[in-house]
Amino acid sequence: MLTLRPNCECCDKDLAPDALDAQICSYECTFCSDCVANRLPDSKCPNCGGELVRRPVRPAEKLATHPASTERVRKDHGFCR
């Protein structure tokens, strides 16, 4: 099950579980679509080099039993400053 991280790893923008601009790689590194388009080299995950795709939205009724993560992840990518 996806953890649905609550923020962009690059700019720290809040990304709600139903955010349509959240993008993830196969390791669930999470970025907002603005950072993917304008900051990430080649629009790829800077951690693994993998493809970034739109994160699926978990239905609201499922969030009650399977909530999104509250752990924020930030990494010091030089291009995110």
Chimera marker file (.cmm) of the C-alpha trace (Angstrom):
<marker_set name="trace">
<marker id="1" x="0.000" y="0.000" z="0.000" r="1" g="1" b="0" radius="0.5"/>
<marker id="2" x="1.306" y="3.455" z="-0.866" r="1" g="1" b="0" radius="0.5"/>
<marker id="3" x="2.319" y="5.618" z="2.081" r="1" g="1" b="0" radius="0.5"/>
<marker id="4" x="0.998" y="8.826" z="0.463" r="1" g="1" b="0" radius="0.5"/>
<marker id="5" x="3.702" y="11.129" z="1.772" r="1" g="1" b="0" radius="0.5"/>
<marker id="6" x="2.401" y="14.556" z="2.808" r="1" g="1" b="0" radius="0.5"/>
<marker id="7" x="4.888" y="16.815" z="1.015" r="1" g="1" b="0" radius="0.5"/>
<marker id="8" x="7.119" y="17.444" z="-1.968" r="1" g="1" b="0" radius="0.5"/>
<marker id="9" x="10.616" y="16.231" z="-1.191" r="1" g="1" b="0" radius="0.5"/>
<marker id="10" x="12.066" y="19.161" z="-3.143" r="1" g="1" b="0" radius="0.5"/>
<marker id="11" x="10.096" y="22.319" z="-2.201" r="1" g="1" b="0" radius="0.5"/>
<marker id="12" x="8.213" y="20.954" z="0.855" r="1" g="1" b="0" radius="0.5"/>
<marker id="13" x="4.818" y="21.902" z="-0.628" r="1" g="1" b="0" radius="0.5"/>
<marker id="14" x="1.944" y="20.205" z="1.190" r="1" g="1" b="0" radius="0.5"/>
<marker id="15" x="0.433" y="17.375" z="-0.853" r="1" g="1" b="0" radius="0.5"/>
<marker id="16" x="-2.893" y="16.153" z="0.481" r="1" g="1" b="0" radius="0.5"/>
<marker id="17" x="-3.843" y="12.504" z="-0.066" r="1" g="1" b="0" radius="0.5"/>
<marker id="18" x="-6.152" y="13.630" z="-2.890" r="1" g="1" b="0" radius="0.5"/>
<marker id="19" x="-3.612" y="15.983" z="-4.511" r="1" g="1" b="0" radius="0.5"/>
<marker id="20" x="-3.680" y="15.670" z="-8.275" r="1" g="1" b="0" radius="0.5"/>
<marker id="21" x="-0.250" y="17.273" z="-8.629" r="1" g="1" b="0" radius="0.5"/>
<marker id="22" x="1.639" y="14.673" z="-6.538" r="1" g="1" b="0" radius="0.5"/>
<marker id="23" x="4.077" y="12.524" z="-8.493" r="1" g="1" b="0" radius="0.5"/>
<marker id="24" x="5.978" y="9.440" z="-7.318" r="1" g="1" b="0" radius="0.5"/>
<marker id="25" x="8.614" y="7.000" z="-8.506" r="1" g="1" b="0" radius="0.5"/>
<marker id="26" x="8.591" y="3.248" z="-7.863" r="1" g="1" b="0" radius="0.5"/>
<marker id="27" x="10.246" y="3.878" z="-4.460" r="1" g="1" b="0" radius="0.5"/>
<marker id="28" x="7.521" y="6.407" z="-3.534" r="1" g="1" b="0" radius="0.5"/>
<marker id="29" x="9.830" y="9.418" z="-3.585" r="1" g="1" b="0" radius="0.5"/>
<marker id="30" x="7.242" y="12.191" z="-3.813" r="1" g="1" b="0" radius="0.5"/>
<marker id="31" x="7.403" y="15.488" z="-5.695" r="1" g="1" b="0" radius="0.5"/>
<marker id="32" x="4.906" y="18.127" z="-6.808" r="1" g="1" b="0" radius="0.5"/>
<marker id="33" x="4.318" y="18.459" z="-10.546" r="1" g="1" b="0" radius="0.5"/>
<marker id="34" x="5.841" y="21.966" z="-10.562" r="1" g="1" b="0" radius="0.5"/>
<marker id="35" x="9.181" y="20.679" z="-9.241" r="1" g="1" b="0" radius="0.5"/>
<marker id="36" x="9.104" y="17.733" z="-11.654" r="1" g="1" b="0" radius="0.5"/>
<marker id="37" x="8.549" y="20.063" z="-14.611" r="1" g="1" b="0" radius="0.5"/>
<marker id="38" x="10.832" y="22.919" z="-13.574" r="1" g="1" b="0" radius="0.5"/>
<marker id="39" x="13.503" y="21.722" z="-11.144" r="1" g="1" b="0" radius="0.5"/>
<marker id="40" x="14.256" y="18.020" z="-11.520" r="1" g="1" b="0" radius="0.5"/>
<marker id="41" x="16.854" y="17.187" z="-14.177" r="1" g="1" b="0" radius="0.5"/>
<marker id="42" x="15.119" y="15.392" z="-17.071" r="1" g="1" b="0" radius="0.5"/>
<marker id="43" x="11.932" y="15.244" z="-14.926" r="1" g="1" b="0" radius="0.5"/>
<marker id="44" x="13.231" y="12.046" z="-13.318" r="1" g="1" b="0" radius="0.5"/>
<marker id="45" x="13.568" y="11.054" z="-9.686" r="1" g="1" b="0" radius="0.5"/>
<marker id="46" x="16.859" y="12.520" z="-8.425" r="1" g="1" b="0" radius="0.5"/>
<marker id="47" x="17.243" y="9.628" z="-5.958" r="1" g="1" b="0" radius="0.5"/>
<marker id="48" x="16.894" y="6.604" z="-8.244" r="1" g="1" b="0" radius="0.5"/>
<marker id="49" x="16.707" y="8.079" z="-11.757" r="1" g="1" b="0" radius="0.5"/>
<marker id="50" x="13.306" y="6.474" z="-12.233" r="1" g="1" b="0" radius="0.5"/>
<marker id="51" x="10.178" y="7.666" z="-13.966" r="1" g="1" b="0" radius="0.5"/>
<marker id="52" x="7.833" y="9.936" z="-12.039" r="1" g="1" b="0" radius="0.5"/>
<marker id="53" x="4.111" y="9.388" z="-12.532" r="1" g="1" b="0" radius="0.5"/>
<marker id="54" x="0.953" y="10.883" z="-11.026" r="1" g="1" b="0" radius="0.5"/>
<marker id="55" x="0.305" y="9.419" z="-7.601" r="1" g="1" b="0" radius="0.5"/>
<marker id="56" x="-3.040" y="7.603" z="-7.370" r="1" g="1" b="0" radius="0.5"/>
<marker id="57" x="-5.701" y="9.103" z="-5.110" r="1" g="1" b="0" radius="0.5"/>
<marker id="58" x="-6.923" y="6.883" z="-2.281" r="1" g="1" b="0" radius="0.5"/>
<marker id="59" x="-10.719" y="7.102" z="-1.918" r="1" g="1" b="0" radius="0.5"/>
<marker id="60" x="-11.742" y="9.244" z="1.068" r="1" g="1" b="0" radius="0.5"/>
<marker id="61" x="-13.641" y="6.382" z="2.706" r="1" g="1" b="0" radius="0.5"/>
<marker id="62" x="-10.469" y="4.247" z="2.664" r="1" g="1" b="0" radius="0.5"/>
<marker id="63" x="-8.387" y="6.970" z="4.349" r="1" g="1" b="0" radius="0.5"/>
<marker id="64" x="-10.294" y="6.331" z="7.576" r="1" g="1" b="0" radius="0.5"/>
<marker id="65" x="-8.861" y="2.820" z="7.873" r="1" g="1" b="0" radius="0.5"/>
<marker id="66" x="-5.668" y="3.342" z="5.854" r="1" g="1" b="0" radius="0.5"/>
<marker id="67" x="-4.534" y="6.936" z="6.520" r="1" g="1" b="0" radius="0.5"/>
<marker id="68" x="-1.838" y="8.771" z="4.619" r="1" g="1" b="0" radius="0.5"/>
<marker id="69" x="1.591" y="9.183" z="6.178" r="1" g="1" b="0" radius="0.5"/>
<marker id="70" x="2.323" y="12.232" z="8.308" r="1" g="1" b="0" radius="0.5"/>
<marker id="71" x="6.114" y="11.823" z="8.047" r="1" g="1" b="0" radius="0.5"/>
<marker id="72" x="7.608" y="14.605" z="5.957" r="1" g="1" b="0" radius="0.5"/>
<marker id="73" x="10.604" y="13.735" z="3.771" r="1" g="1" b="0" radius="0.5"/>
<marker id="74" x="13.059" y="16.398" z="2.555" r="1" g="1" b="0" radius="0.5"/>
<marker id="75" x="16.388" y="15.876" z="0.845" r="1" g="1" b="0" radius="0.5"/>
<marker id="76" x="19.023" y="18.457" z="0.094" r="1" g="1" b="0" radius="0.5"/>
<marker id="77" x="19.026" y="18.389" z="-3.701" r="1" g="1" b="0" radius="0.5"/>
<marker id="78" x="21.051" y="21.382" z="-4.870" r="1" g="1" b="0" radius="0.5"/>
<marker id="79" x="18.518" y="22.266" z="-7.570" r="1" g="1" b="0" radius="0.5"/>
<marker id="80" x="15.657" y="22.511" z="-5.045" r="1" g="1" b="0" radius="0.5"/>
<marker id="81" x="16.972" y="25.600" z="-3.265" r="1" g="1" b="0" radius="0.5"/>
<link id1="1" id2="2" r="1" g="1" b="0" radius="0.2"/>
<link id1="2" id2="3" r="1" g="1" b="0" radius="0.2"/>
<link id1="3" id2="4" r="1" g="1" b="0" radius="0.2"/>
<link id1="4" id2="5" r="1" g="1" b="0" radius="0.2"/>
<link id1="5" id2="6" r="1" g="1" b="0" radius="0.2"/>
<link id1="6" id2="7" r="1" g="1" b="0" radius="0.2"/>
<link id1="7" id2="8" r="1" g="1" b="0" radius="0.2"/>
<link id1="8" id2="9" r="1" g="1" b="0" radius="0.2"/>
<link id1="9" id2="10" r="1" g="1" b="0" radius="0.2"/>
<link id1="10" id2="11" r="1" g="1" b="0" radius="0.2"/>
<link id1="11" id2="12" r="1" g="1" b="0" radius="0.2"/>
<link id1="12" id2="13" r="1" g="1" b="0" radius="0.2"/>
<link id1="13" id2="14" r="1" g="1" b="0" radius="0.2"/>
<link id1="14" id2="15" r="1" g="1" b="0" radius="0.2"/>
<link id1="15" id2="16" r="1" g="1" b="0" radius="0.2"/>
<link id1="16" id2="17" r="1" g="1" b="0" radius="0.2"/>
<link id1="17" id2="18" r="1" g="1" b="0" radius="0.2"/>
<link id1="18" id2="19" r="1" g="1" b="0" radius="0.2"/>
<link id1="19" id2="20" r="1" g="1" b="0" radius="0.2"/>
<link id1="20" id2="21" r="1" g="1" b="0" radius="0.2"/>
<link id1="21" id2="22" r="1" g="1" b="0" radius="0.2"/>
<link id1="22" id2="23" r="1" g="1" b="0" radius="0.2"/>
<link id1="23" id2="24" r="1" g="1" b="0" radius="0.2"/>
<link id1="24" id2="25" r="1" g="1" b="0" radius="0.2"/>
<link id1="25" id2="26" r="1" g="1" b="0" radius="0.2"/>
<link id1="26" id2="27" r="1" g="1" b="0" radius="0.2"/>
<link id1="27" id2="28" r="1" g="1" b="0" radius="0.2"/>
<link id1="28" id2="29" r="1" g="1" b="0" radius="0.2"/>
<link id1="29" id2="30" r="1" g="1" b="0" radius="0.2"/>
<link id1="30" id2="31" r="1" g="1" b="0" radius="0.2"/>
<link id1="31" id2="32" r="1" g="1" b="0" radius="0.2"/>
<link id1="32" id2="33" r="1" g="1" b="0" radius="0.2"/>
<link id1="33" id2="34" r="1" g="1" b="0" radius="0.2"/>
<link id1="34" id2="35" r="1" g="1" b="0" radius="0.2"/>
<link id1="35" id2="36" r="1" g="1" b="0" radius="0.2"/>
<link id1="36" id2="37" r="1" g="1" b="0" radius="0.2"/>
<link id1="37" id2="38" r="1" g="1" b="0" radius="0.2"/>
<link id1="38" id2="39" r="1" g="1" b="0" radius="0.2"/>
<link id1="39" id2="40" r="1" g="1" b="0" radius="0.2"/>
<link id1="40" id2="41" r="1" g="1" b="0" radius="0.2"/>
<link id1="41" id2="42" r="1" g="1" b="0" radius="0.2"/>
<link id1="42" id2="43" r="1" g="1" b="0" radius="0.2"/>
<link id1="43" id2="44" r="1" g="1" b="0" radius="0.2"/>
<link id1="44" id2="45" r="1" g="1" b="0" radius="0.2"/>
<link id1="45" id2="46" r="1" g="1" b="0" radius="0.2"/>
<link id1="46" id2="47" r="1" g="1" b="0" radius="0.2"/>
<link id1="47" id2="48" r="1" g="1" b="0" radius="0.2"/>
<link id1="48" id2="49" r="1" g="1" b="0" radius="0.2"/>
<link id1="49" id2="50" r="1" g="1" b="0" radius="0.2"/>
<link id1="50" id2="51" r="1" g="1" b="0" radius="0.2"/>
<link id1="51" id2="52" r="1" g="1" b="0" radius="0.2"/>
<link id1="52" id2="53" r="1" g="1" b="0" radius="0.2"/>
<link id1="53" id2="54" r="1" g="1" b="0" radius="0.2"/>
<link id1="54" id2="55" r="1" g="1" b="0" radius="0.2"/>
<link id1="55" id2="56" r="1" g="1" b="0" radius="0.2"/>
<link id1="56" id2="57" r="1" g="1" b="0" radius="0.2"/>
<link id1="57" id2="58" r="1" g="1" b="0" radius="0.2"/>
<link id1="58" id2="59" r="1" g="1" b="0" radius="0.2"/>
<link id1="59" id2="60" r="1" g="1" b="0" radius="0.2"/>
<link id1="60" id2="61" r="1" g="1" b="0" radius="0.2"/>
<link id1="61" id2="62" r="1" g="1" b="0" radius="0.2"/>
<link id1="62" id2="63" r="1" g="1" b="0" radius="0.2"/>
<link id1="63" id2="64" r="1" g="1" b="0" radius="0.2"/>
<link id1="64" id2="65" r="1" g="1" b="0" radius="0.2"/>
<link id1="65" id2="66" r="1" g="1" b="0" radius="0.2"/>
<link id1="66" id2="67" r="1" g="1" b="0" radius="0.2"/>
<link id1="67" id2="68" r="1" g="1" b="0" radius="0.2"/>
<link id1="68" id2="69" r="1" g="1" b="0" radius="0.2"/>
<link id1="69" id2="70" r="1" g="1" b="0" radius="0.2"/>
<link id1="70" id2="71" r="1" g="1" b="0" radius="0.2"/>
<link id1="71" id2="72" r="1" g="1" b="0" radius="0.2"/>
<link id1="72" id2="73" r="1" g="1" b="0" radius="0.2"/>
<link id1="73" id2="74" r="1" g="1" b="0" radius="0.2"/>
<link id1="74" id2="75" r="1" g="1" b="0" radius="0.2"/>
<link id1="75" id2="76" r="1" g="1" b="0" radius="0.2"/>
<link id1="76" id2="77" r="1" g="1" b="0" radius="0.2"/>
<link id1="77" id2="78" r="1" g="1" b="0" radius="0.2"/>
<link id1="78" id2="79" r="1" g="1" b="0" radius="0.2"/>
<link id1="79" id2="80" r="1" g="1" b="0" radius="0.2"/>
<link id1="80" id2="81" r="1" g="1" b="0" radius="0.2"/>
</marker_set>
